């Protein structure tokens, strides 16, 4: 399983939220939400992988 750089995702999320707070453009908020959804999916995959490896 390839490890994703979660710190990079968090940095990108924080950048988009800062831009949203500064300019109020909904596009920035939408991008931040998309990053959160990607991270949630990644966490589910990692947890499933951990369960599989623990049961072996």
C-alpha distance (Angstrom), angle and dihedral (degrees) to the residues before:
residue distance angle dihedral
X1 . . .
X2 3.79 . .
X3 3.78 114.1 .
X4 3.77 114.9 -131.5
X5 3.78 119.8 -143.5
X6 3.80 98.0 -111.9
X7 3.80 90.7 -179.8
X8 3.80 89.4 61.5
X9 3.80 90.2 51.1
X10 3.80 90.4 50.2
X11 3.81 91.5 48.7
X12 3.79 90.2 50.3
X13 3.81 91.1 47.3
X14 3.80 91.1 51.1
X15 3.81 91.0 48.0
X16 3.80 92.3 52.7
X17 3.79 92.2 46.4
X18 3.79 91.1 50.6
X19 3.81 90.4 50.5
X20 3.80 89.8 48.3
X21 3.80 91.5 51.1
X22 3.80 91.8 46.6
X23 3.81 99.0 45.5
X24 3.80 105.6 15.3
X25 3.81 92.3 -135.2
X26 3.81 110.0 156.5
X27 3.81 91.2 -144.7
X28 3.81 89.9 70.8
X29 3.79 91.6 50.9
X30 3.81 90.7 48.4
X31 3.81 91.2 51.5
X32 3.81 90.7 50.2
X33 3.81 90.6 51.1
X34 3.80 90.5 49.9
X35 3.80 90.3 53.7
X36 3.81 90.7 51.2
X37 3.80 90.9 50.9
X38 3.80 90.4 50.6
X39 3.79 91.0 50.6
X40 3.82 91.1 49.4
X41 3.80 90.8 52.7
X42 3.79 90.1 47.7
X43 3.81 92.2 51.3
X44 3.81 90.6 51.4
X45 3.81 90.2 51.8
X46 3.79 92.4 48.1
X47 3.80 92.1 49.1
X48 3.81 91.2 49.3
X49 3.79 89.8 49.4
X50 3.81 91.3 50.0
X51 3.81 91.2 50.4
X52 3.80 90.7 51.2
X53 3.77 94.2 48.7
X54 3.81 92.4 45.1
X55 3.79 92.0 53.9
X56 3.83 93.7 53.0
